[in-house]
Amino acid sequence: MPYLALLPVVLLALLQAIWPEHALYLALPFPAVAFAAMALVALVAVLMRQTEWLYWLAVLGGHYWATQNGLQRPLAEPEVAALQQVLPLLVSCMLLGLAVLPRPDLPSVPGLLLLVACLLLPPSLLLLPLADWLSASGLPSALFERPINSIFLSWAHLWWMSAWFFLWLALVSYRPQDPAAWGHFGTWLAIMLFYLFMDRPAASGWTTLAASLVLLITLAYRMLHLAYMDELTGLPQRRALQGRLRRLGRDSAVTMLDVDHFKSFNDTWGHDVGDQVLRLLGTILDRQRGMQAFRYGGEEFTLVFAHAQKKVIKEALEAVRSEVENYPLQLRRDDRPDDHEDGRQHRGHGSKAETVTVTISLGCALRQPGEDPEALLKRADEALYKAKKAGRNTVVMAR
């Protein structure tokens, strides 16, 4: 569950709200701990080849640098007050841009330039005459100076932070299972938390530490996801299946599923179309209820049932077989426009795209008393072989 990445931010917010003057906030030697946490995240990201996390880490590091050198003085100073207004807005825009725009790969030259920009843009505000710019902007000074209670937030801050919050919620709702999306959201939340509690001891250090933990958790979840999930179909892969088989109950069943004539299909239409077939199967199997689907390998899939009701299982498998058979898989035409807008305008006009029919064979075995998972899987595979011999596009239940 990737949303657990928000836990460090939630815990810190609760601690700050319940025990605002607790001695714990002075227990860690900041800024050393904050820099060490960010260095650890960078090391893990590089070792795991998840270098896109470095962009977020650079923004976080740049923000910490700016707060340590620019917001540790009284807000009565015009330049400090101006930085407190502009810095969170700049960082929010940077983080949102990283979330929605394509990012160059690292360590390419464009990627390194973007990384340096992410690190240096927040502290570069320290060199600019922000107070003069805000005064010349014509905006009412009360808009920026009026605090909410004793928290150093203006009403303008509250308005746009709320807008950004709901925008981030919309983004993570669009990609609910993507750990990176929750990591991006959690990093932004941690940084914004600093502006809620910036009058508290070591607030910048603690919020930076919380953001680093968010990134570390999402990194760990991403690697777990890559280890157990098949990237092409979106289904759990064989390693996850092995763990599931070890937890099989006494009443259970296993089905082996295979795409008919898949090799000939690949030879005729190409591997891109073959991948299209596998993605289609992944989509169909993932939305089935009452069974758990895994990609066993190649064009083979495994379905696990947590019960042994033969009639119910047979009906469910027949429904899957029929849905695949009756799905008109549309192939990409050679003359299809590469430009998305041109393709949208020409959709429905001219020659129709060619469609092909895909069929599958399924072999199912109900678990017998005392039967180990390996033997059960082997019987399901033997039932699949019988389905192939029976002419394919059929379901065979093992005896």
C-alpha positions as CSV (number, residue, x, y, z in Angstrom):
1,M,0.0,0.0,0.0
2,P,2.0,3.0,-1.3
3,Y,0.0,5.6,0.7
4,L,1.8,4.3,3.8
5,A,4.7,6.5,2.6
6,L,2.8,9.4,4.1
7,L,3.2,8.0,7.6
8,P,6.4,10.0,8.6
9,V,4.6,13.3,7.6
10,V,1.4,12.3,9.5
11,L,3.4,11.3,12.6
12,L,5.4,14.5,12.6
13,A,2.3,16.6,12.2
14,L,0.6,14.9,15.1
15,L,3.7,15.2,17.4
16,Q,4.0,18.9,16.5
17,A,0.3,19.5,17.2
18,I,0.2,17.5,20.5
19,W,3.6,18.2,22.0
20,P,4.8,21.4,20.4
21,E,7.5,22.0,23.1
22,H,8.8,18.4,23.6
23,A,12.5,18.0,24.2
24,L,12.6,15.4,21.4
25,Y,12.8,18.2,18.8
26,L,16.2,19.1,20.1
27,A,17.5,15.6,20.6
28,L,18.9,15.1,17.1
29,P,22.0,17.0,15.9
30,F,20.7,18.9,12.9
31,P,21.7,19.8,10.2
32,A,24.0,16.7,10.2
33,V,21.1,14.3,10.6
34,A,19.2,15.9,7.7
35,F,22.1,15.8,5.4
36,A,22.9,12.2,6.4
37,A,19.2,11.2,5.7
38,M,19.3,12.8,2.2
39,A,22.7,11.2,1.5
40,L,21.2,7.8,2.4
41,V,18.3,8.2,0.1
42,A,20.6,9.3,-2.7
43,L,22.8,6.2,-2.2
44,V,19.8,3.8,-2.2
45,A,18.4,5.5,-5.3
46,V,21.7,5.1,-7.2
47,L,22.2,1.5,-6.1
48,M,18.7,0.6,-7.1
49,R,19.0,2.5,-10.4
50,Q,16.0,4.6,-9.5
51,T,17.8,7.9,-10.4
52,E,14.6,9.9,-10.9
53,W,14.3,10.1,-7.2
54,L,17.5,12.3,-7.2
55,Y,15.5,15.2,-8.8
56,W,13.1,15.2,-5.8
57,L,16.0,14.9,-3.4
58,A,17.7,17.8,-5.1
59,V,14.6,20.0,-4.6
60,L,14.4,18.9,-1.0
61,G,18.1,19.6,-0.4
62,G,17.9,23.0,-2.1
63,H,14.9,23.9,0.1
64,Y,16.7,22.9,3.2
65,W,19.7,24.9,2.2
66,A,17.5,28.0,1.6
67,T,15.6,27.7,4.9
68,Q,18.8,27.2,6.9
69,N,20.5,30.3,5.4
70,G,17.5,32.5,4.8
71,L,14.7,31.7,7.3
72,Q,16.6,31.5,10.5
73,R,16.3,35.2,11.2
74,P,13.3,37.2,12.4
75,L,10.4,37.6,10.0
76,A,10.4,41.3,10.7
77,E,13.2,41.7,8.3
78,P,11.7,42.4,4.9
79,E,13.9,40.0,2.9
80,V,13.2,37.1,5.3
81,A,9.5,37.8,5.1
82,A,9.6,37.9,1.3
83,L,11.6,34.7,1.2
84,Q,9.0,33.1,3.4
85,Q,6.3,34.1,0.9
86,V,8.0,33.1,-2.3
87,L,10.1,30.0,-1.4
88,P,7.1,27.6,-0.8
89,L,5.4,28.7,-4.0
90,L,8.6,28.1,-6.0
91,V,9.2,24.7,-4.5
92,S,5.6,23.7,-5.1
93,C,5.8,24.6,-8.8
94,M,9.1,22.7,-9.1
95,L,7.7,19.6,-7.5
96,L,4.6,19.7,-9.6
97,G,6.6,20.1,-12.7
98,L,8.7,17.1,-11.9
99,A,5.5,15.1,-11.2
100,V,3.7,15.8,-14.5
101,L,6.4,16.7,-17.1
102,P,8.9,14.2,-18.7
103,R,12.2,14.1,-17.0
104,P,15.5,13.4,-18.8
105,D,17.4,10.3,-17.8
106,L,20.4,10.4,-15.5
107,P,23.3,10.7,-16.0
108,S,22.7,12.4,-19.3
109,V,23.8,16.0,-19.8
110,P,20.2,17.3,-19.8
111,G,19.5,15.2,-16.7
112,L,22.5,16.6,-14.9
113,L,21.6,20.2,-15.8
114,L,18.1,19.7,-14.5
115,L,19.5,18.1,-11.3
116,V,21.7,21.1,-10.7
117,A,18.8,23.5,-11.4
118,C,16.6,21.6,-8.8
119,L,19.3,22.0,-6.2
120,L,20.3,25.6,-6.9
121,L,17.0,27.3,-7.7
122,P,15.6,27.5,-4.1
123,P,18.8,28.9,-2.5
124,S,19.2,31.3,-5.5
125,L,16.2,33.2,-4.0
126,L,18.6,34.4,-1.3
127,L,20.5,36.5,-3.9
128,L,17.4,38.2,-5.3
129,P,15.8,41.5,-4.0
130,L,12.5,39.7,-3.2
131,A,11.2,42.4,-0.8
132,D,11.6,45.1,-3.5
133,W,9.9,42.9,-6.1
134,L,6.9,42.2,-3.8
135,S,6.6,45.9,-3.0
136,A,6.7,46.8,-6.6
137,S,4.1,44.1,-7.5
138,G,1.2,46.3,-6.3
139,L,-0.2,43.5,-4.1
140,P,-1.7,44.6,-0.8
141,S,0.9,44.2,1.9
142,A,-1.7,42.9,4.3
143,L,-2.1,39.9,2.1
144,F,1.3,38.7,3.1
145,E,1.7,40.1,6.6
146,R,-1.5,39.0,8.3
147,P,-0.8,35.8,10.4
148,I,-3.3,33.1,11.2
149,N,-3.1,32.7,15.0
150,S,0.5,32.3,15.9
151,I,1.4,30.3,12.9
152,F,3.5,32.1,10.3
153,L,1.1,31.8,7.5
154,S,-0.8,34.5,5.7
155,W,-4.3,34.1,4.3
156,A,-2.7,34.0,0.8
157,H,-0.6,31.1,1.9
158,L,-3.6,29.2,3.3
159,W,-5.5,29.7,0.0
160,W,-2.9,28.5,-2.4
161,M,-1.6,25.7,-0.2
162,S,-5.2,24.3,0.0
163,A,-5.4,24.5,-3.8
164,W,-2.1,22.7,-4.2
165,F,-3.2,20.1,-1.7
166,F,-6.3,19.1,-3.7
167,L,-4.3,19.2,-7.0
168,W,-1.9,16.7,-5.5
169,L,-4.8,14.5,-4.3
170,A,-6.1,14.5,-7.9
171,L,-2.7,13.5,-9.2
172,V,-2.3,10.6,-6.8
173,S,-5.9,9.5,-7.4
174,Y,-5.0,9.2,-11.1
175,R,-2.1,6.9,-10.2
176,P,-3.2,5.3,-6.9
177,Q,-0.8,2.3,-7.1
178,D,2.2,4.2,-8.2
179,P,4.6,4.5,-5.2
180,A,6.4,7.4,-6.9
181,A,3.2,9.5,-7.0
182,W,2.7,9.0,-3.2
183,G,6.4,9.8,-2.7
184,H,6.0,13.1,-4.6
185,F,2.9,14.0,-2.6
186,G,4.6,13.1,0.7
187,T,7.6,15.2,-0.1
188,W,5.5,18.3,-0.9
189,L,3.5,17.7,2.3
190,A,6.6,17.5,4.4
191,I,8.0,20.7,2.9
192,M,4.7,22.6,3.5
193,L,4.6,21.3,7.0
194,F,7.7,23.4,7.7
195,Y,5.7,26.6,7.0
196,L,3.0,25.5,9.5
197,F,5.5,24.9,12.3
198,M,8.5,27.1,11.3
199,D,8.5,28.7,14.7
200,R,9.2,25.4,16.4
201,P,12.7,24.1,17.3
202,A,14.6,22.4,14.4
203,A,11.4,22.5,12.3
204,S,13.3,22.6,9.0
205,G,15.5,19.6,10.1
206,W,12.5,17.5,11.2
207,T,10.5,18.2,8.1
208,T,13.5,17.4,5.8
209,L,14.0,14.2,7.8
210,A,10.3,13.3,7.3
211,A,10.5,14.0,3.6
212,S,13.7,11.8,3.3
213,L,11.9,9.0,5.0
214,V,9.0,9.4,2.6
215,L,11.3,9.0,-0.3
216,L,13.1,6.1,1.3
217,I,9.8,4.2,1.9
218,T,8.6,4.8,-1.7
219,L,12.0,3.6,-3.0
220,A,11.6,0.4,-1.0
221,Y,8.1,-0.1,-2.2
222,R,9.1,0.5,-5.8
223,M,11.8,-2.2,-5.6
224,L,9.3,-4.6,-3.9
225,H,6.9,-3.8,-6.7
226,L,9.5,-4.5,-9.4
227,A,10.5,-7.7,-7.7
228,Y,7.0,-9.1,-7.4
229,M,5.0,-7.5,-10.2
230,D,5.2,-8.1,-14.0
231,E,5.7,-4.7,-15.7
232,L,4.1,-5.7,-19.0
233,T,0.8,-7.1,-17.7
234,G,0.6,-5.4,-14.3
235,L,0.0,-8.8,-12.6
236,P,2.0,-10.4,-9.8
237,Q,4.7,-12.6,-11.3
238,R,6.1,-16.0,-10.5
239,R,7.9,-15.0,-7.3
240,A,4.7,-13.7,-5.9
241,L,2.9,-16.9,-7.0
242,Q,5.3,-19.0,-5.0
243,G,4.5,-17.1,-1.9
244,R,0.8,-17.4,-2.6
245,L,1.0,-21.2,-3.1
246,R,2.7,-21.5,0.3
247,R,-0.3,-20.0,1.9
248,L,-2.9,-22.2,0.1
249,G,-5.8,-23.3,2.2
250,R,-7.2,-26.8,2.3
251,D,-10.0,-25.9,0.0
252,S,-8.4,-24.2,-3.0
253,A,-7.8,-24.7,-6.7
254,V,-5.1,-23.7,-9.2
255,T,-5.6,-23.0,-12.9
256,M,-2.9,-22.9,-15.6
257,L,-3.8,-20.7,-18.6
258,D,-2.0,-20.5,-21.9
259,V,-2.4,-18.4,-25.1
260,D,-3.2,-20.6,-28.1
261,H,-0.6,-20.6,-30.9
262,F,1.2,-17.7,-29.3
263,K,4.5,-18.4,-31.1
264,S,2.8,-18.4,-34.5
265,F,1.0,-15.3,-33.5
266,N,4.3,-13.6,-32.7
267,D,5.9,-14.8,-35.9
268,T,2.9,-13.5,-38.0
269,W,2.2,-10.1,-36.4
270,G,5.4,-9.3,-34.5
271,H,6.4,-9.1,-30.8
272,D,4.8,-5.7,-30.3
273,V,1.4,-7.3,-31.1
274,G,2.3,-10.2,-28.9
275,D,2.9,-7.8,-26.0
276,Q,-0.4,-6.3,-26.8
277,V,-2.1,-9.7,-26.4
278,L,-0.4,-10.2,-23.0
279,R,-1.4,-6.8,-21.8
280,L,-5.0,-7.5,-22.8
281,L,-4.9,-10.7,-20.8
282,G,-3.4,-8.9,-17.9
283,T,-6.3,-6.4,-18.0
284,I,-9.0,-9.0,-18.3
285,L,-7.6,-11.3,-15.6
286,D,-6.9,-8.4,-13.2
287,R,-10.6,-7.4,-13.1
288,Q,-11.9,-10.9,-12.4
289,R,-13.5,-11.5,-9.0
290,G,-13.1,-14.6,-6.9
291,M,-9.6,-15.5,-8.3
292,Q,-6.1,-14.1,-8.1
293,A,-4.1,-14.0,-11.3
294,F,-0.3,-14.3,-11.8
295,R,1.9,-14.2,-14.8
296,Y,3.7,-17.5,-14.7
297,G,6.1,-16.8,-17.5
298,G,6.0,-16.2,-21.3
299,E,2.4,-16.6,-22.4
300,E,1.4,-18.7,-19.4
301,F,-0.7,-17.4,-16.5
302,T,-1.8,-18.9,-13.2
303,L,-5.1,-18.4,-11.5
304,V,-5.6,-19.2,-7.8
305,F,-9.0,-19.8,-6.2
306,A,-9.5,-19.7,-2.4
307,H,-12.2,-22.3,-2.6
308,A,-12.8,-25.7,-4.3
309,Q,-16.4,-25.3,-5.6
310,K,-15.9,-27.1,-8.9
311,K,-19.1,-25.7,-10.6
312,V,-18.4,-22.1,-9.6
313,I,-14.8,-22.4,-10.8
314,K,-15.7,-23.9,-14.1
315,E,-18.2,-21.2,-14.8
316,A,-15.7,-18.5,-13.9
317,L,-13.1,-20.0,-16.2
318,E,-15.6,-20.3,-19.0
319,A,-16.5,-16.7,-18.6
320,V,-12.8,-15.7,-18.9
321,R,-12.3,-17.9,-21.9
322,S,-15.3,-16.5,-23.6
323,E,-14.4,-12.9,-22.8
324,V,-10.9,-13.3,-24.4
325,E,-12.3,-15.1,-27.4
326,N,-14.9,-12.5,-28.1
327,Y,-12.6,-9.5,-27.6
328,P,-11.7,-8.0,-31.0
329,L,-8.0,-7.1,-30.6
330,Q,-7.4,-4.1,-32.9
331,L,-4.0,-3.9,-34.5
332,R,-2.1,-0.7,-35.2
333,R,-2.2,0.2,-38.9
334,D,1.0,1.2,-40.7
335,D,-0.6,4.4,-42.0
336,R,-1.8,5.4,-38.5
337,P,-0.6,9.0,-37.8
338,D,2.2,9.1,-35.2
339,D,1.0,12.5,-33.9
340,H,-1.6,12.0,-31.2
341,E,-3.8,14.9,-32.3
342,D,-3.8,13.7,-36.0
343,G,-4.7,10.3,-34.8
344,R,-7.6,11.6,-32.8
345,Q,-8.9,13.6,-35.8
346,H,-8.7,10.6,-38.2
347,R,-10.2,8.2,-35.7
348,G,-13.3,6.6,-37.3
349,H,-12.4,7.7,-40.8
350,G,-10.8,5.8,-43.6
351,S,-10.0,2.1,-43.6
352,K,-10.7,0.2,-40.4
353,A,-7.8,-1.2,-38.4
354,E,-7.3,-4.9,-38.7
355,T,-8.6,-7.1,-35.8
356,V,-7.5,-10.5,-34.7
357,T,-9.1,-13.0,-32.4
358,V,-7.2,-14.5,-29.4
359,T,-8.1,-17.8,-27.7
360,I,-6.8,-19.4,-24.5
361,S,-6.7,-22.9,-23.0
362,L,-7.1,-23.5,-19.3
363,G,-6.4,-26.5,-17.1
364,C,-7.7,-26.5,-13.5
365,A,-7.0,-28.8,-10.5
366,L,-8.8,-28.8,-7.2
367,R,-6.5,-29.4,-4.2
368,Q,-6.7,-32.9,-2.8
369,P,-6.3,-33.6,1.0
370,G,-2.7,-33.4,1.9
371,E,-1.5,-32.4,-1.5
372,D,1.5,-30.0,-1.6
373,P,1.4,-26.9,-3.9
374,E,3.9,-28.3,-6.3
375,A,1.9,-31.4,-7.0
376,L,-1.3,-29.3,-7.4
377,L,0.4,-27.0,-9.9
378,K,1.7,-30.0,-11.8
379,R,-1.8,-31.5,-12.1
380,A,-3.1,-28.1,-13.3
381,D,-0.4,-28.1,-15.9
382,E,-1.3,-31.6,-17.0
383,A,-5.0,-30.5,-17.3
384,L,-3.8,-27.6,-19.5
385,Y,-1.9,-30.1,-21.7
386,K,-5.2,-32.0,-22.1
387,A,-7.0,-28.8,-23.1
388,K,-4.4,-28.2,-25.8
389,K,-4.8,-31.8,-27.1
390,A,-8.6,-31.4,-27.1
391,G,-8.4,-28.7,-29.7
392,R,-7.5,-25.6,-27.6
393,N,-9.9,-22.7,-26.6
394,T,-11.4,-24.9,-23.9
395,V,-11.4,-25.5,-20.1
396,V,-10.4,-28.9,-18.7
397,M,-10.9,-29.7,-15.0
398,A,-8.4,-32.3,-13.6
399,R,-9.9,-35.4,-12.0
